[in-house]
Amino acid sequence: MRVHRHLAAAALVGLIAAGAPFGVAAQALKLGAGVCQLSPKPGDKPPPAATGRTEAMARRAAPTNQWYSTLMFSAQPEALFAQPITVKPTAAGLELALPSKEVLPTVRRDVEIHYPHKAAVVLSPVAFQPGRALLAKASDWAIDIEMGQGADSMLVTVAHGSPYAQLQLSRGDLRLRLPAVAERLHAAADARVLALRVGAGAGSKVYALFGPSGVVFEAVS
């Protein structure tokens, strides 16, 4: 399906003393019954390179324990659990899903509760291929994901705790792919809204896409 026009749809950080190379004798500061290392210990590995950031974000610290940290440290990020939705940037575009609860038995004879990411909707630009996903902005609750190449850009805004993801394209139309069987629900009173039931049976979920004024939802093969 093609959508014409744009679719609006404290971290613990390792501090390394300046000029203290890895492999030299570590300096320790005794604090009560504990000890604080003031420099890396011999054999410590250097911190991973946070290459998945825009130039502006590269001037900020890269927290390793945020829900979006995989964006910064992996060329192929894992799914981001924004709760309640999950999103996953891929070479094909942005996957979006509303995970379902799964109860899995274990060898310990108990169970584990999982909410795995399973792509229900894949959003991508028609006019260009999305590039590597980069963290373009981060606040207390929301992030911007930049998926562009050159002057072309697909910007995705996701907020923790929000069921919405907002997409903006620098040019062209937006393509919507549905990996599973889907049914278009009755026409909404507002032509800017596309409602879909994705999946079959009790496991199906309803997704809605909200476009700007003048949007046209067109089915393509």
C-alpha positions as a Markdown table, in Angstrom:
| # | Residue | x | y | z |
|---|---|---|---|---|
| 1 | Met | 0.0 | 0.0 | 0.0 |
| 2 | Arg | 1.3 | 3.4 | -0.9 |
| 3 | Val | 0.5 | 6.6 | 1.0 |
| 4 | His | 0.7 | 9.8 | -0.9 |
| 5 | Arg | 2.4 | 12.7 | 0.8 |
| 6 | His | 4.0 | 12.5 | 4.3 |
| 7 | Leu | 2.5 | 10.2 | 6.9 |
| 8 | Ala | 2.3 | 11.9 | 10.2 |
| 9 | Ala | 1.9 | 8.7 | 12.0 |
| 10 | Ala | 20.9 | 8.5 | 35.4 |
| 11 | Ala | 22.4 | 6.3 | 33.1 |
| 12 | Leu | 25.5 | 4.6 | 34.5 |
| 13 | Val | 28.3 | 5.8 | 32.3 |
| 14 | Gly | 31.9 | 4.6 | 32.6 |
| 15 | Leu | 34.1 | 7.6 | 33.3 |
| 16 | Ile | 37.6 | 7.3 | 32.1 |
| 17 | Ala | 40.2 | 9.7 | 33.4 |
| 18 | Ala | 41.6 | 11.8 | 30.6 |
| 19 | Gly | 44.9 | 10.6 | 29.4 |
| 20 | Ala | 44.7 | 7.3 | 31.3 |
| 21 | Pro | 45.4 | 4.5 | 28.8 |
| 22 | Phe | 44.1 | 1.0 | 29.1 |
| 23 | Gly | 46.5 | -1.5 | 30.5 |
| 24 | Val | 48.3 | 0.8 | 33.0 |
| 25 | Ala | 48.0 | 0.2 | 36.8 |
| 26 | Ala | 44.6 | 1.2 | 38.0 |
| 27 | Gln | 44.2 | 3.8 | 40.7 |
| 28 | Ala | 41.8 | 2.8 | 43.5 |
| 29 | Leu | 40.1 | 4.9 | 46.1 |
| 30 | Lys | 38.9 | 3.2 | 49.3 |
| 31 | Leu | 35.5 | 4.3 | 50.4 |
| 32 | Gly | 34.4 | 2.6 | 53.6 |
| 33 | Ala | 34.2 | -1.1 | 53.0 |
| 34 | Gly | 34.3 | -0.6 | 49.2 |
| 35 | Val | 36.8 | 0.5 | 46.6 |
| 36 | Cys | 36.3 | 2.8 | 43.6 |
| 37 | Gln | 38.5 | 2.4 | 40.6 |
| 38 | Leu | 39.7 | 5.8 | 39.3 |
| 39 | Ser | 41.1 | 4.5 | 36.1 |
| 40 | Pro | 40.7 | 1.3 | 34.0 |
| 41 | Lys | 42.2 | -1.9 | 35.3 |
| 42 | Pro | 44.8 | -3.8 | 33.3 |
| 43 | Gly | 43.0 | -6.0 | 30.8 |
| 44 | Asp | 39.8 | -3.9 | 30.8 |
| 45 | Lys | 38.3 | -3.5 | 27.3 |
| 46 | Pro | 37.7 | 0.0 | 26.0 |
| 47 | Pro | 34.0 | 1.1 | 25.8 |
| 48 | Pro | 32.2 | 0.3 | 22.6 |
| 49 | Ala | 32.1 | 2.9 | 19.9 |
| 50 | Ala | 28.7 | 4.6 | 19.7 |
| 51 | Thr | 28.7 | 5.1 | 15.9 |
| 52 | Gly | 24.9 | 5.0 | 15.5 |
| 53 | Arg | 24.4 | 8.7 | 16.2 |
| 54 | Thr | 24.1 | 11.9 | 14.2 |
| 55 | Glu | 26.8 | 14.5 | 14.4 |
| 56 | Ala | 24.8 | 16.5 | 16.9 |
| 57 | Met | 24.2 | 13.5 | 19.2 |
| 58 | Ala | 27.8 | 12.5 | 19.0 |
| 59 | Arg | 28.7 | 15.5 | 21.1 |
| 60 | Arg | 26.7 | 14.1 | 24.0 |
| 61 | Ala | 27.4 | 11.2 | 26.3 |
| 62 | Ala | 26.2 | 7.8 | 25.0 |
| 63 | Pro | 24.2 | 6.0 | 27.8 |
| 64 | Thr | 24.5 | 2.2 | 27.6 |
| 65 | Asn | 21.3 | 1.3 | 29.6 |
| 66 | Gln | 18.5 | 3.2 | 27.9 |
| 67 | Trp | 15.7 | 1.5 | 26.0 |
| 68 | Tyr | 17.2 | 3.0 | 22.8 |
| 69 | Ser | 20.9 | 2.2 | 23.4 |
| 70 | Thr | 21.0 | -0.5 | 20.7 |
| 71 | Leu | 20.6 | 2.3 | 18.1 |
| 72 | Met | 23.9 | 3.8 | 19.1 |
| 73 | Phe | 26.0 | 0.7 | 19.5 |
| 74 | Ser | 24.8 | -1.7 | 16.7 |
| 75 | Ala | 24.7 | -1.3 | 12.9 |
| 76 | Gln | 21.7 | -3.7 | 13.0 |
| 77 | Pro | 19.7 | -2.5 | 16.1 |
| 78 | Glu | 17.4 | -4.8 | 18.0 |
| 79 | Ala | 13.8 | -3.9 | 18.5 |
| 80 | Leu | 13.1 | -0.9 | 20.7 |
| 81 | Phe | 10.5 | -1.5 | 23.4 |
| 82 | Ala | 8.8 | 1.9 | 23.6 |
| 83 | Gln | 5.8 | 0.3 | 25.5 |
| 84 | Pro | 3.2 | -0.5 | 24.5 |
| 85 | Ile | 4.5 | -0.6 | 20.9 |
| 86 | Thr | 7.8 | -1.9 | 19.6 |
| 87 | Val | 9.7 | -0.5 | 16.6 |
| 88 | Lys | 12.7 | -1.9 | 14.8 |
| 89 | Pro | 14.7 | -0.1 | 12.1 |
| 90 | Thr | 15.8 | -2.4 | 9.3 |
| 91 | Ala | 17.2 | -2.1 | 5.7 |
| 92 | Ala | 13.6 | -2.6 | 4.5 |
| 93 | Gly | 12.2 | 0.2 | 6.6 |
| 94 | Leu | 10.7 | 0.7 | 10.1 |
| 95 | Glu | 8.9 | -2.3 | 11.6 |
| 96 | Leu | 6.1 | -1.5 | 14.0 |
| 97 | Ala | 4.2 | -3.9 | 16.3 |
| 98 | Leu | 2.0 | -4.3 | 19.4 |
| 99 | Pro | 3.5 | -7.3 | 21.1 |
| 100 | Ser | 1.4 | -10.1 | 22.6 |
| 101 | Lys | 2.0 | -11.9 | 25.8 |
| 102 | Glu | 3.7 | -15.3 | 25.5 |
| 103 | Val | 4.1 | -17.8 | 28.4 |
| 104 | Leu | 7.1 | -20.1 | 27.8 |
| 105 | Pro | 8.1 | -23.1 | 29.9 |
| 106 | Thr | 11.7 | -23.4 | 30.9 |
| 107 | Val | 14.1 | -26.3 | 31.9 |
| 108 | Arg | 13.7 | -25.0 | 35.5 |
| 109 | Arg | 10.1 | -26.2 | 35.4 |
| 110 | Asp | 8.7 | -22.7 | 35.7 |
| 111 | Val | 7.7 | -20.2 | 33.1 |
| 112 | Glu | 9.0 | -17.0 | 31.5 |
| 113 | Ile | 6.8 | -14.2 | 30.3 |
| 114 | His | 7.8 | -12.8 | 26.9 |
| 115 | Tyr | 6.5 | -10.0 | 24.7 |
| 116 | Pro | 8.4 | -10.6 | 21.5 |
| 117 | His | 8.6 | -8.1 | 18.7 |
| 118 | Lys | 6.9 | -9.5 | 15.5 |
| 119 | Ala | 6.6 | -7.0 | 12.7 |
| 120 | Ala | 2.9 | -6.3 | 11.9 |
| 121 | Val | 3.5 | -3.2 | 9.8 |
| 122 | Val | 6.6 | -2.1 | 7.8 |
| 123 | Leu | 6.9 | 1.5 | 6.7 |
| 124 | Ser | 9.4 | 2.7 | 4.1 |
| 125 | Pro | 9.8 | 5.6 | 1.6 |
| 126 | Val | 9.0 | 4.9 | -2.0 |
| 127 | Ala | 11.4 | 7.5 | -3.5 |
| 128 | Phe | 14.6 | 6.3 | -1.8 |
| 129 | Gln | 16.1 | 3.5 | 0.3 |
| 130 | Pro | 16.3 | 4.2 | 4.0 |
| 131 | Gly | 19.9 | 4.3 | 5.3 |
| 132 | Arg | 21.3 | 3.1 | 8.6 |
| 133 | Ala | 19.2 | 4.1 | 11.5 |
| 134 | Leu | 20.9 | 6.8 | 13.7 |
| 135 | Leu | 19.9 | 8.4 | 16.9 |
| 136 | Ala | 19.1 | 12.0 | 16.0 |
| 137 | Lys | 17.6 | 13.3 | 19.2 |
| 138 | Ala | 16.8 | 12.1 | 22.7 |
| 139 | Ser | 14.9 | 13.5 | 25.6 |
| 140 | Asp | 13.5 | 12.1 | 28.9 |
| 141 | Trp | 10.7 | 10.4 | 27.1 |
| 142 | Ala | 11.1 | 10.5 | 23.3 |
| 143 | Ile | 13.7 | 9.9 | 20.6 |
| 144 | Asp | 14.1 | 10.7 | 16.9 |
| 145 | Ile | 15.5 | 8.1 | 14.6 |
| 146 | Glu | 17.1 | 9.3 | 11.4 |
| 147 | Met | 16.9 | 6.8 | 8.5 |
| 148 | Gly | 18.2 | 8.7 | 5.5 |
| 149 | Gln | 20.9 | 8.8 | 2.7 |
| 150 | Gly | 22.4 | 12.0 | 1.6 |
| 151 | Ala | 19.7 | 14.7 | 1.3 |
| 152 | Asp | 16.9 | 12.1 | 1.6 |
| 153 | Ser | 15.5 | 11.6 | 5.1 |
| 154 | Met | 12.9 | 9.5 | 6.9 |
| 155 | Leu | 12.6 | 10.8 | 10.4 |
| 156 | Val | 10.8 | 8.7 | 13.0 |
| 157 | Thr | 9.7 | 10.0 | 16.4 |
| 158 | Val | 8.9 | 7.5 | 19.2 |
| 159 | Ala | 7.9 | 8.3 | 22.7 |
| 160 | His | 8.2 | 5.9 | 25.6 |
| 161 | Gly | 4.7 | 5.0 | 26.8 |
| 162 | Ser | 3.0 | 6.3 | 23.7 |
| 163 | Pro | 1.1 | 4.0 | 21.2 |
| 164 | Tyr | 2.0 | 6.3 | 18.3 |
| 165 | Ala | 5.0 | 6.6 | 16.0 |
| 166 | Gln | 5.3 | 9.7 | 13.8 |
| 167 | Leu | 7.1 | 9.6 | 10.4 |
| 168 | Gln | 8.1 | 12.4 | 8.2 |
| 169 | Leu | 9.7 | 12.0 | 4.7 |
| 170 | Ser | 11.9 | 14.6 | 3.0 |
| 171 | Arg | 10.2 | 13.7 | -0.3 |
| 172 | Gly | 7.9 | 11.2 | -2.0 |
| 173 | Asp | 5.3 | 8.8 | -0.8 |
| 174 | Leu | 5.3 | 6.3 | 2.0 |
| 175 | Arg | 4.9 | 2.5 | 1.4 |
| 176 | Leu | 3.1 | 0.3 | 3.9 |
| 177 | Arg | 3.8 | -3.4 | 3.8 |
| 178 | Leu | 1.9 | -6.0 | 5.8 |
| 179 | Pro | 3.8 | -9.2 | 6.5 |
| 180 | Ala | 0.7 | -11.0 | 7.7 |
| 181 | Val | -2.9 | -11.2 | 6.4 |
| 182 | Ala | -4.8 | -8.0 | 6.9 |
| 183 | Glu | -8.3 | -6.6 | 6.5 |
| 184 | Arg | -9.2 | -3.0 | 5.9 |
| 185 | Leu | -11.9 | -2.0 | 8.3 |
| 186 | His | -15.0 | 0.0 | 7.3 |
| 187 | Ala | -14.2 | 3.4 | 5.9 |
| 188 | Ala | -13.6 | 6.0 | 8.6 |
| 189 | Ala | -15.5 | 9.3 | 8.6 |
| 190 | Asp | -12.2 | 11.0 | 8.2 |
| 191 | Ala | -10.5 | 10.2 | 4.8 |
| 192 | Arg | -7.1 | 10.8 | 6.4 |
| 193 | Val | -7.5 | 7.6 | 8.6 |
| 194 | Leu | -6.7 | 4.1 | 7.4 |
| 195 | Ala | -7.8 | 1.3 | 9.9 |
| 196 | Leu | -6.5 | -2.2 | 9.4 |
| 197 | Arg | -7.0 | -5.5 | 11.3 |
| 198 | Val | -3.7 | -7.3 | 11.0 |
| 199 | Gly | -3.5 | -11.1 | 11.7 |
| 200 | Ala | -6.2 | -13.7 | 12.1 |
| 201 | Gly | -8.3 | -15.0 | 14.9 |
| 202 | Ala | -7.9 | -14.0 | 18.5 |
| 203 | Gly | -4.4 | -12.8 | 17.9 |
| 204 | Ser | -5.3 | -10.1 | 15.5 |
| 205 | Lys | -4.6 | -6.4 | 16.3 |
| 206 | Val | -6.1 | -3.2 | 14.9 |
| 207 | Tyr | -3.7 | -0.5 | 13.6 |
| 208 | Ala | -4.6 | 2.9 | 12.4 |
| 209 | Leu | -2.6 | 5.3 | 10.2 |
| 210 | Phe | -3.3 | 9.0 | 10.3 |
| 211 | Gly | -2.2 | 11.1 | 7.3 |
| 212 | Pro | -2.2 | 14.8 | 6.6 |
| 213 | Ser | -4.9 | 16.7 | 4.7 |
| 214 | Gly | -5.1 | 15.5 | 1.1 |
| 215 | Val | -3.6 | 12.0 | 1.8 |
| 216 | Val | -4.6 | 9.2 | -0.5 |
| 217 | Phe | -4.3 | 5.6 | 0.5 |
| 218 | Glu | -3.8 | 3.5 | -2.6 |
| 219 | Ala | -3.5 | -0.4 | -2.8 |
| 220 | Val | -0.6 | -1.5 | -5.0 |
| 221 | Ser | 0.7 | -4.9 | -6.0 |
